[in-house]
Amino acid sequence: MWVLVFFDLPTETKKDRKNYAVFRKRIMSDGFQMFQFSMYIRHCSSRENMNVHIQRVKNILPPKGHIGIMGVTDKQFGMMEIYRGKEEAKASPTVQQLELF
């Protein structure tokens, strides 16, 4: 499973910029990586693990802005086509995460 977080946050005031920076740093500290500007992704080992990380993002939502959170399967994520200009780019390989029981 993959969690995608995409956002458009205001940056007009110093407080807005601070909220933006704090939100971005907190999702990164939870294992999210930048996929594009204002779009971060995280691989999860199961639907339950995905729900945990979605809830963590919901708990740190800033007071203003638009935030989208979406969960997709490995298969759906793998069907994504990525382009750099008109040329197709190679997709990053799926993250292999060690899981201890």
Phi and psi in degrees as GROMACS dihedral restraints (atoms count N, CA, C in turn):
[ dihedral_restraints ]
;  ai    aj    ak    al  type     phi  dphi    fc
    3     4     5     6     1  -126.6    20    10
    4     5     6     7     1   140.3    20    10
    6     7     8     9     1  -108.8    20    10
    7     8     9    10     1   127.8    20    10
    9    10    11    12     1  -112.4    20    10
   10    11    12    13     1   129.2    20    10
   12    13    14    15     1  -121.2    20    10
   13    14    15    16     1   120.6    20    10
   15    16    17    18     1  -127.4    20    10
   16    17    18    19     1   141.9    20    10
   18    19    20    21     1  -149.8    20    10
   19    20    21    22     1   155.0    20    10
   21    22    23    24     1  -133.6    20    10
   22    23    24    25     1   100.6    20    10
   24    25    26    27     1  -109.4    20    10
   25    26    27    28     1   144.3    20    10
   27    28    29    30     1   -68.8    20    10
   28    29    30    31     1   149.4    20    10
   30    31    32    33     1  -136.5    20    10
   31    32    33    34     1    25.3    20    10
   33    34    35    36     1   -70.2    20    10
   34    35    36    37     1   -41.4    20    10
   36    37    38    39     1  -107.6    20    10
   37    38    39    40     1   167.1    20    10
   39    40    41    42     1   -61.6    20    10
   40    41    42    43     1   -39.2    20    10
   42    43    44    45     1   -63.8    20    10
   43    44    45    46     1   -41.7    20    10
   45    46    47    48     1   -61.4    20    10
   46    47    48    49     1   -44.5    20    10
   48    49    50    51     1   -64.4    20    10
   49    50    51    52     1   -36.8    20    10
   51    52    53    54     1   -64.8    20    10
   52    53    54    55     1   -45.2    20    10
   54    55    56    57     1   -60.8    20    10
   55    56    57    58     1   -40.8    20    10
   57    58    59    60     1   -60.6    20    10
   58    59    60    61     1   -49.3    20    10
   60    61    62    63     1   -63.9    20    10
   61    62    63    64     1   -42.1    20    10
   63    64    65    66     1   -65.1    20    10
   64    65    66    67     1   -45.3    20    10
   66    67    68    69     1   -60.4    20    10
   67    68    69    70     1   -47.3    20    10
   69    70    71    72     1   -61.4    20    10
   70    71    72    73     1   -45.5    20    10
   72    73    74    75     1   -65.5    20    10
   73    74    75    76     1   -36.8    20    10
   75    76    77    78     1   -71.6    20    10
   76    77    78    79     1   -37.5    20    10
   78    79    80    81     1   -71.1    20    10
   79    80    81    82     1   -33.3    20    10
   81    82    83    84     1   -67.0    20    10
   82    83    84    85     1   -36.4    20    10
   84    85    86    87     1   -69.6    20    10
   85    86    87    88     1   -17.0    20    10
   87    88    89    90     1   -92.0    20    10
   88    89    90    91     1     9.7    20    10
   90    91    92    93     1    98.5    20    10
   91    92    93    94     1     4.4    20    10
   93    94    95    96     1   -77.7    20    10
   94    95    96    97     1   145.7    20    10
   96    97    98    99     1  -121.7    20    10
   97    98    99   100     1   147.7    20    10
   99   100   101   102     1   -69.1    20    10
  100   101   102   103     1   129.0    20    10
  102   103   104   105     1  -101.4    20    10
  103   104   105   106     1   -42.5    20    10
  105   106   107   108     1  -146.6    20    10
  106   107   108   109     1   171.2    20    10
  108   109   110   111     1   -56.6    20    10
  109   110   111   112     1   130.5    20    10
  111   112   113   114     1    62.4    20    10
  112   113   114   115     1    23.0    20    10
  114   115   116   117     1  -138.5    20    10
  115   116   117   118     1   120.0    20    10
  117   118   119   120     1  -122.7    20    10
  118   119   120   121     1   147.5    20    10
  120   121   122   123     1  -129.9    20    10
  121   122   123   124     1   155.9    20    10
  123   124   125   126     1  -148.2    20    10
  124   125   126   127     1   133.5    20    10
  126   127   128   129     1   -85.6    20    10
  127   128   129   130     1   139.2    20    10
  129   130   131   132     1  -128.0    20    10
  130   131   132   133     1   146.6    20    10
  132   133   134   135     1   -78.3    20    10
  133   134   135   136     1   -18.6    20    10
  135   136   137   138     1  -156.9    20    10
  136   137   138   139     1   168.9    20    10
  138   139   140   141     1   -63.5    20    10
  139   140   141   142     1   -38.2    20    10
  141   142   143   144     1   -63.7    20    10
  142   143   144   145     1   -42.8    20    10
  144   145   146   147     1   -64.9    20    10
  145   146   147   148     1   -38.3    20    10
  147   148   149   150     1   -61.0    20    10
  148   149   150   151     1   -43.9    20    10
  150   151   152   153     1   -63.2    20    10
  151   152   153   154     1   -35.3    20    10
  153   154   155   156     1   -61.4    20    10
  154   155   156   157     1   -46.2    20    10
  156   157   158   159     1   -72.1    20    10
  157   158   159   160     1   -33.1    20    10
  159   160   161   162     1   -63.0    20    10
  160   161   162   163     1   -43.5    20    10
  162   163   164   165     1   -64.0    20    10
  163   164   165   166     1   -37.1    20    10
  165   166   167   168     1   -62.1    20    10
  166   167   168   169     1   -41.5    20    10
  168   169   170   171     1   -64.2    20    10
  169   170   171   172     1   -43.4    20    10
  171   172   173   174     1   -59.9    20    10
  172   173   174   175     1   -33.3    20    10
  174   175   176   177     1   -72.6    20    10
  175   176   177   178     1   -17.4    20    10
  177   178   179   180     1  -115.2    20    10
  178   179   180   181     1    16.9    20    10
  180   181   182   183     1   -58.1    20    10
  181   182   183   184     1   135.0    20    10
  183   184   185   186     1   -72.1    20    10
  184   185   186   187     1   163.7    20    10
  186   187   188   189     1   -68.5    20    10
  187   188   189   190     1   -24.4    20    10
  189   190   191   192     1  -132.4    20    10
  190   191   192   193     1   159.1    20    10
  192   193   194   195     1   114.5    20    10
  193   194   195   196     1   174.9    20    10
  195   196   197   198     1  -114.3    20    10
  196   197   198   199     1   125.4    20    10
  198   199   200   201     1  -128.6    20    10
  199   200   201   202     1   132.5    20    10
  201   202   203   204     1  -116.9    20    10
  202   203   204   205     1   140.6    20    10
  204   205   206   207     1  -129.2    20    10
  205   206   207   208     1   128.1    20    10
  207   208   209   210     1  -139.5    20    10
  208   209   210   211     1   138.4    20    10
  210   211   212   213     1  -107.7    20    10
  211   212   213   214     1   134.0    20    10
  213   214   215   216     1  -134.2    20    10
  214   215   216   217     1   156.5    20    10
  216   217   218   219     1   -79.7    20    10
  217   218   219   220     1   165.9    20    10
  219   220   221   222     1   -58.4    20    10
  220   221   222   223     1   -40.2    20    10
  222   223   224   225     1   -64.1    20    10
  223   224   225   226     1   -45.4    20    10
  225   226   227   228     1   -63.0    20    10
  226   227   228   229     1   -43.3    20    10
  228   229   230   231     1   -63.4    20    10
  229   230   231   232     1   -38.6    20    10
  231   232   233   234     1   -68.3    20    10
  232   233   234   235     1   -20.0    20    10
  234   235   236   237     1   -84.4    20    10
  235   236   237   238     1    -3.0    20    10
  237   238   239   240     1   -66.5    20    10
  238   239   240   241     1   137.2    20    10
  240   241   242   243     1  -103.3    20    10
  241   242   243   244     1   130.2    20    10
  243   244   245   246     1  -118.0    20    10
  244   245   246   247     1   132.8    20    10
  246   247   248   249     1  -127.7    20    10
  247   248   249   250     1   146.0    20    10
  249   250   251   252     1  -116.0    20    10
  250   251   252   253     1    99.5    20    10
  252   253   254   255     1    70.1    20    10
  253   254   255   256     1  -130.6    20    10
  255   256   257   258     1   -93.5    20    10
  256   257   258   259     1    -6.9    20    10
  258   259   260   261     1   -92.9    20    10
  259   260   261   262     1   135.0    20    10
  261   262   263   264     1   -72.9    20    10
  262   263   264   265     1   134.8    20    10
  264   265   266   267     1  -101.4    20    10
  265   266   267   268     1   151.3    20    10
  267   268   269   270     1   -71.5    20    10
  268   269   270   271     1   135.7    20    10
  270   271   272   273     1   -74.7    20    10
  271   272   273   274     1   148.2    20    10
  273   274   275   276     1   -67.6    20    10
  274   275   276   277     1   144.1    20    10
  276   277   278   279     1   -66.9    20    10
  277   278   279   280     1   153.5    20    10
  279   280   281   282     1   -62.2    20    10
  280   281   282   283     1   137.4    20    10
  282   283   284   285     1   -70.6    20    10
  283   284   285   286     1   130.2    20    10
  285   286   287   288     1   -97.8    20    10
  286   287   288   289     1   118.2    20    10
  288   289   290   291     1  -112.7    20    10
  289   290   291   292     1   127.3    20    10
  291   292   293   294     1   -74.6    20    10
  292   293   294   295     1   131.3    20    10
  294   295   296   297     1  -121.6    20    10
  295   296   297   298     1   124.6    20    10
  297   298   299   300     1  -104.3    20    10
  298   299   300   301     1   138.7    20    10
